[in-house]
Amino acid sequence: MEPGLIPAPGDLLDWRDGSHFDRWQDRPCALCDQPTPMRSHAGEPVHKSCAESWIAANPVEARLGRFASDAQASRRRGHDHA
């Protein structure tokens, strides 16, 4: 999966794609060590809320793209122009 935009500190990640959810196995969150079925675009186990908090606390490092929204999140549905 290709990452999209890095949200501004305080904004929410858009992780609608099913690849962000592992329905078979919870793994320890990379940031808080609590079990989570959530995965970043790179497959790193992390709660979405933990990733959003990390972005807010580390805005400079966040620009490197550790956690990002889905690439298709910026597309608007129903606006097919030929």
Backbone torsions as a table, in degrees:
resi	resn	phi	psi	omega
1	MET	NA	136.7	-179.6
2	GLU	-94.3	130.9	-179.9
3	PRO	-71.7	155.9	176.6
4	GLY	-105.3	-130.4	-176.4
5	LEU	-82.6	148.5	172.6
6	ILE	-87.2	122.8	-178.5
7	PRO	-69.1	154.0	175.2
8	ALA	-66.0	151.2	177.3
9	PRO	-52.8	129.8	-178.5
10	GLY	94.7	-16.8	176.4
11	ASP	-84.5	166.3	-176.9
12	LEU	-98.0	146.0	172.7
13	LEU	-74.9	147.7	175.3
14	ASP	-107.8	97.5	-179.0
15	TRP	-115.5	63.8	-178.7
16	ARG	-80.0	-25.4	-177.4
17	ASP	-64.4	139.5	-178.4
18	GLY	-63.3	-17.1	-179.8
19	SER	-70.1	-9.8	177.1
20	HIS	-84.6	0.0	-176.7
21	PHE	-129.1	121.7	176.6
22	ASP	-101.1	101.6	-175.9
23	ARG	-75.6	-6.4	-176.5
24	TRP	-100.0	-27.5	-172.7
25	GLN	-149.5	126.0	169.5
26	ASP	-84.0	140.0	175.9
27	ARG	-129.1	158.9	179.9
28	PRO	-64.1	132.2	176.8
29	CYS	-59.7	136.4	-179.9
30	ALA	-65.5	-16.7	-176.6
31	LEU	-108.4	-32.5	-177.2
32	CYS	-122.4	-5.4	178.8
33	ASP	69.1	3.1	176.1
34	GLN	-83.7	148.7	-178.4
35	PRO	-61.4	141.7	177.5
36	THR	-150.4	143.2	172.7
37	PRO	-89.1	-5.4	-176.8
38	MET	-77.5	147.8	178.1
39	ARG	-135.6	142.4	174.5
40	SER	-73.3	175.6	178.4
41	HIS	-62.4	-22.7	178.7
42	ALA	-91.4	2.9	179.2
43	GLY	87.4	5.8	-179.8
44	GLU	-75.3	127.3	178.4
45	PRO	-68.8	122.7	-178.2
46	VAL	-162.9	137.6	172.9
47	HIS	-67.4	142.4	177.8
48	LYS	-58.9	-42.3	-179.8
49	SER	-65.8	-35.7	176.8
50	CYS	-65.9	-42.1	179.0
51	ALA	-63.4	-41.3	179.1
52	GLU	-65.5	-39.8	177.0
53	SER	-65.8	-39.0	178.8
54	TRP	-63.8	-42.3	178.1
55	ILE	-60.2	-43.8	-179.7
56	ALA	-64.2	-36.7	-177.9
57	ALA	-83.8	-19.0	-175.9
58	ASN	-132.2	59.3	-173.5
59	PRO	-61.6	-32.9	180.0
60	VAL	-70.9	-48.3	178.8
61	GLU	-65.3	-31.1	-178.6
62	ALA	-61.4	-29.0	179.3
63	ARG	-64.3	-16.9	177.0
64	LEU	-76.7	-10.7	171.6
65	GLY	89.4	25.4	177.7
66	ARG	-57.5	-44.4	177.6
67	PHE	-125.8	130.0	-178.7
68	ALA	-143.9	162.5	175.2
69	SER	-76.5	167.3	176.5
70	ASP	-65.6	143.8	-179.0
71	ALA	-61.3	-37.9	-178.0
72	GLN	-79.4	-1.6	-176.9
73	ALA	-63.1	-27.6	-177.2
74	SER	-82.7	-12.2	178.5
75	ARG	-72.1	140.7	176.2
76	ARG	-102.8	131.2	-179.9
77	ARG	-78.0	147.3	175.9
78	GLY	83.5	6.5	179.0
79	HIS	-115.5	60.3	178.8
80	ASP	-86.1	108.8	178.1
81	HIS	-109.4	133.6	-179.0
82	ALA	-82.0	NA	NA
